[in-house]
Amino acid sequence: MNKRQVKREPASDPGQEFLDAVRDVRRLPNPGRVVHARPPRTPTPLQRIEDDRQVLRDSLADPAPHDLDLESGDALAFLRPGLARQVLRRLRGGHWATQDQLDLHGSRSGEARALLVAFLAQAVKRGHRCVLVVHGKGLGSKNREPVLRPKLAGWLAQRDEVLAFCQARPVDGGSGAVVVLLRGAARKEHPPLDEDD
């Protein structure tokens, strides 16, 4: 059996048709509940986040300067101008205990630099003054030469928070790691300067 479809004529007054449709509707009783307004959402600073990401991308893309004031010889060593050479001697001798370490083994260049930037920022934030960065000796790389070692020297020398760095003692990794002396977070001053070299 086929149902016959009733064709309705369009209402002449749509407003009246609506009122006819809701005529039997009754208001629900008030339950006495209080409906609180939702607190406004904290705005997300999307532009600032993107700016921070762009700064990080730009810093990672900057080439390392070729005129680094690196100490001569095979061992990596750097001393920020204005600091006494005794600071570097003390760093080499293990005067400051390392408070944290970063292992960059197996990291690609871009990834290693991003890890280093984040690690140094956290170390300064935590008030660490001396940290160890392990870059490896390059024994597993092509030509058995360290890939990250020369790049790491440039990256560290570019960082304002780095006062000095040198090759780690054999017990800490030797030529496969560097010990880094950082500027203090609270006071922006260098370790004491000594006049005698």
TILUMGU-312955 format. One record per residue (C-alpha): residue in one letter; chain; x, y, z. Coordinates in nm, 2 decimals. Layout:
+------+-------+--------+--------+--------+
: resn : chain :     c1 :     c2 :     c3 :
+------+-------+--------+--------+--------+
:    A :     A :      X :      Y :      Z :
...
+------+-------+--------+--------+--------+
//
This chain:
+------+-------+--------+--------+--------+
: resn : chain :     c1 :     c2 :     c3 :
+------+-------+--------+--------+--------+
:    M :     A :   0.00 :   0.00 :   0.00 :
:    N :     A :   0.14 :   0.33 :  -0.10 :
:    K :     A :   0.10 :   0.62 :   0.13 :
:    R :     A :  -0.03 :   0.93 :  -0.03 :
:    Q :     A :   0.19 :   1.22 :   0.01 :
:    V :     A :   0.01 :   1.53 :   0.11 :
:    K :     A :   0.14 :   1.84 :  -0.06 :
:    R :     A :   0.13 :   2.14 :   0.17 :
:    E :     A :   0.08 :   2.48 :   0.04 :
:    P :     A :   0.34 :   2.73 :   0.17 :
:    A :     A :   0.21 :   2.93 :   0.46 :
:    S :     A :   0.12 :   3.29 :   0.38 :
:    D :     A :   0.26 :   3.40 :   0.72 :
:    P :     A :   0.56 :   3.20 :   0.83 :
:    G :     A :   0.55 :   3.37 :   1.17 :
:    Q :     A :   0.19 :   3.26 :   1.24 :
:    E :     A :   0.28 :   2.90 :   1.13 :
:    F :     A :   0.56 :   2.89 :   1.39 :
:    L :     A :   0.32 :   3.02 :   1.67 :
:    D :     A :   0.07 :   2.76 :   1.57 :
:    A :     A :   0.34 :   2.49 :   1.60 :
:    V :     A :   0.46 :   2.59 :   1.95 :
:    R :     A :   0.11 :   2.67 :   2.09 :
:    D :     A :   0.11 :   2.37 :   2.33 :
:    V :     A :   0.46 :   2.43 :   2.46 :
:    R :     A :   0.48 :   2.50 :   2.83 :
:    R :     A :   0.77 :   2.65 :   3.02 :
:    L :     A :   0.96 :   2.40 :   3.24 :
:    P :     A :   0.95 :   2.47 :   3.61 :
:    N :     A :   1.25 :   2.66 :   3.75 :
:    P :     A :   1.47 :   2.40 :   3.93 :
:    G :     A :   1.64 :   2.67 :   4.14 :
:    R :     A :   1.98 :   2.60 :   4.00 :
:    V :     A :   2.23 :   2.88 :   3.95 :
:    V :     A :   2.41 :   2.87 :   3.61 :
:    H :     A :   2.75 :   3.03 :   3.64 :
:    A :     A :   2.90 :   3.21 :   3.35 :
:    R :     A :   3.21 :   3.03 :   3.21 :
:    P :     A :   3.53 :   3.21 :   3.30 :
:    P :     A :   3.69 :   3.37 :   2.99 :
:    R :     A :   3.96 :   3.16 :   2.83 :
:    T :     A :   4.31 :   3.29 :   2.86 :
:    P :     A :   4.42 :   3.41 :   2.52 :
:    T :     A :   4.70 :   3.21 :   2.35 :
:    P :     A :   4.97 :   3.44 :   2.23 :
:    L :     A :   5.00 :   3.27 :   1.89 :
:    Q :     A :   5.21 :   3.55 :   1.74 :
:    R :     A :   5.46 :   3.55 :   2.03 :
:    I :     A :   5.49 :   3.17 :   2.00 :
:    E :     A :   5.56 :   3.19 :   1.63 :
:    D :     A :   5.81 :   3.47 :   1.69 :
:    D :     A :   5.99 :   3.25 :   1.94 :
:    R :     A :   6.00 :   2.96 :   1.70 :
:    Q :     A :   6.13 :   3.19 :   1.43 :
:    V :     A :   6.41 :   3.32 :   1.65 :
:    L :     A :   6.51 :   2.96 :   1.73 :
:    R :     A :   6.51 :   2.87 :   1.36 :
:    D :     A :   6.72 :   3.18 :   1.28 :
:    S :     A :   6.97 :   3.11 :   1.55 :
:    L :     A :   7.00 :   2.75 :   1.43 :
:    A :     A :   7.06 :   2.87 :   1.07 :
:    D :     A :   7.34 :   3.12 :   1.17 :
:    P :     A :   7.67 :   3.00 :   1.05 :
:    A :     A :   7.94 :   2.97 :   1.32 :
:    P :     A :   8.19 :   3.26 :   1.30 :
:    H :     A :   8.53 :   3.17 :   1.15 :
:    D :     A :   8.72 :   3.42 :   1.37 :
:    L :     A :   8.67 :   3.24 :   1.70 :
:    D :     A :   8.92 :   3.32 :   1.97 :
:    L :     A :   8.99 :   2.95 :   2.02 :
:    E :     A :   9.31 :   2.84 :   2.20 :
:    S :     A :   9.57 :   2.68 :   1.97 :
:    G :     A :   9.63 :   2.31 :   1.96 :
:    D :     A :   9.42 :   2.01 :   1.91 :
:    A :     A :   9.23 :   2.03 :   2.23 :
:    L :     A :   8.92 :   2.25 :   2.23 :
:    A :     A :   8.95 :   2.55 :   2.46 :
:    F :     A :   8.79 :   2.90 :   2.47 :
:    L :     A :   8.81 :   3.19 :   2.71 :
:    R :     A :   8.58 :   3.49 :   2.68 :
:    P :     A :   8.78 :   3.81 :   2.64 :
:    G :     A :   8.83 :   3.99 :   2.96 :
:    L :     A :   8.86 :   3.68 :   3.18 :
:    A :     A :   9.19 :   3.58 :   3.34 :
:    R :     A :   9.37 :   3.28 :   3.19 :
:    Q :     A :   9.36 :   3.12 :   3.53 :
:    V :     A :   8.98 :   3.06 :   3.48 :
:    L :     A :   9.07 :   2.83 :   3.19 :
:    R :     A :   9.34 :   2.65 :   3.39 :
:    R :     A :   9.10 :   2.59 :   3.67 :
:    L :     A :   8.84 :   2.46 :   3.43 :
:    R :     A :   9.09 :   2.22 :   3.28 :
:    G :     A :   9.19 :   2.11 :   3.62 :
:    G :     A :   8.84 :   2.02 :   3.73 :
:    H :     A :   8.81 :   2.31 :   3.98 :
:    W :     A :   8.44 :   2.33 :   3.93 :
:    A :     A :   8.23 :   2.02 :   3.96 :
:    T :     A :   8.00 :   1.95 :   3.66 :
:    Q :     A :   7.64 :   1.99 :   3.77 :
:    D :     A :   7.47 :   1.85 :   3.46 :
:    Q :     A :   7.55 :   1.69 :   3.13 :
:    L :     A :   7.42 :   1.66 :   2.77 :
:    D :     A :   7.50 :   1.37 :   2.55 :
:    L :     A :   7.48 :   1.45 :   2.18 :
:    H :     A :   7.59 :   1.11 :   2.05 :
:    G :     A :   7.40 :   1.01 :   1.73 :
:    S :     A :   7.24 :   1.36 :   1.69 :
:    R :     A :   7.25 :   1.53 :   1.36 :
:    S :     A :   7.39 :   1.88 :   1.34 :
:    G :     A :   7.06 :   2.08 :   1.35 :
:    E :     A :   6.91 :   1.86 :   1.62 :
:    A :     A :   7.24 :   1.88 :   1.82 :
:    R :     A :   7.24 :   2.26 :   1.81 :
:    A :     A :   6.87 :   2.28 :   1.92 :
:    L :     A :   6.94 :   2.04 :   2.21 :
:    L :     A :   7.25 :   2.24 :   2.31 :
:    V :     A :   7.05 :   2.57 :   2.31 :
:    A :     A :   6.77 :   2.42 :   2.52 :
:    F :     A :   7.02 :   2.25 :   2.76 :
:    L :     A :   7.22 :   2.57 :   2.82 :
:    A :     A :   6.91 :   2.78 :   2.88 :
:    Q :     A :   6.79 :   2.52 :   3.14 :
:    A :     A :   7.13 :   2.50 :   3.30 :
:    V :     A :   7.14 :   2.88 :   3.35 :
:    K :     A :   6.78 :   2.88 :   3.47 :
:    R :     A :   6.87 :   2.62 :   3.74 :
:    G :     A :   7.18 :   2.82 :   3.84 :
:    H :     A :   7.43 :   2.57 :   3.72 :
:    R :     A :   7.78 :   2.71 :   3.66 :
:    C :     A :   7.96 :   2.41 :   3.51 :
:    V :     A :   7.82 :   2.15 :   3.27 :
:    L :     A :   7.96 :   1.87 :   3.05 :
:    V :     A :   7.87 :   1.83 :   2.68 :
:    V :     A :   7.95 :   1.50 :   2.53 :
:    H :     A :   7.99 :   1.52 :   2.15 :
:    G :     A :   8.17 :   1.19 :   2.09 :
:    K :     A :   8.51 :   1.11 :   1.94 :
:    G :     A :   8.38 :   1.05 :   1.59 :
:    L :     A :   8.49 :   0.69 :   1.58 :
:    G :     A :   8.16 :   0.58 :   1.42 :
:    S :     A :   8.15 :   0.86 :   1.17 :
:    K :     A :   8.28 :   0.88 :   0.81 :
:    N :     A :   8.66 :   0.91 :   0.80 :
:    R :     A :   8.65 :   0.84 :   1.17 :
:    E :     A :   8.66 :   1.21 :   1.25 :
:    P :     A :   8.44 :   1.40 :   1.49 :
:    V :     A :   8.16 :   1.58 :   1.31 :
:    L :     A :   8.01 :   1.77 :   1.60 :
:    R :     A :   8.33 :   1.87 :   1.78 :
:    P :     A :   8.43 :   2.17 :   1.55 :
:    K :     A :   8.06 :   2.28 :   1.52 :
:    L :     A :   8.01 :   2.26 :   1.90 :
:    A :     A :   8.31 :   2.49 :   1.95 :
:    G :     A :   8.15 :   2.76 :   1.73 :
:    W :     A :   7.81 :   2.72 :   1.88 :
:    L :     A :   7.94 :   2.75 :   2.24 :
:    A :     A :   8.15 :   3.06 :   2.16 :
:    Q :     A :   7.84 :   3.23 :   2.02 :
:    R :     A :   7.64 :   3.19 :   2.34 :
:    D :     A :   7.66 :   3.49 :   2.58 :
:    E :     A :   7.61 :   3.26 :   2.88 :
:    V :     A :   7.93 :   3.07 :   2.80 :
:    L :     A :   8.23 :   3.21 :   2.97 :
:    A :     A :   8.48 :   2.94 :   2.88 :
:    F :     A :   8.51 :   2.58 :   2.77 :
:    C :     A :   8.78 :   2.32 :   2.73 :
:    Q :     A :   8.83 :   1.96 :   2.65 :
:    A :     A :   8.71 :   1.73 :   2.93 :
:    R :     A :   8.95 :   1.54 :   3.15 :
:    P :     A :   9.01 :   1.18 :   3.05 :
:    V :     A :   8.78 :   1.06 :   3.33 :
:    D :     A :   8.50 :   1.28 :   3.20 :
:    G :     A :   8.53 :   1.18 :   2.83 :
:    G :     A :   8.86 :   1.34 :   2.72 :
:    S :     A :   8.85 :   1.45 :   2.35 :
:    G :     A :   8.49 :   1.33 :   2.32 :
:    A :     A :   8.35 :   1.60 :   2.56 :
:    V :     A :   8.39 :   1.96 :   2.67 :
:    V :     A :   8.34 :   2.12 :   3.01 :
:    V :     A :   8.16 :   2.45 :   2.99 :
:    L :     A :   8.17 :   2.73 :   3.24 :
:    L :     A :   7.85 :   2.93 :   3.24 :
:    R :     A :   7.77 :   3.28 :   3.36 :
:    G :     A :   7.56 :   3.29 :   3.68 :
:    A :     A :   7.19 :   3.35 :   3.64 :
:    A :     A :   7.14 :   3.58 :   3.93 :
:    R :     A :   7.45 :   3.80 :   3.89 :
:    K :     A :   7.57 :   3.88 :   3.55 :
:    E :     A :   7.94 :   3.89 :   3.65 :
:    H :     A :   8.24 :   3.69 :   3.55 :
:    P :     A :   8.45 :   3.47 :   3.79 :
:    P :     A :   8.71 :   3.68 :   3.97 :
:    L :     A :   8.98 :   3.82 :   3.74 :
:    D :     A :   9.34 :   3.77 :   3.84 :
:    E :     A :   9.61 :   4.01 :   3.72 :
:    D :     A :   9.88 :   3.75 :   3.71 :
:    D :     A :   9.87 :   3.53 :   3.40 :
+------+-------+--------+--------+--------+
//
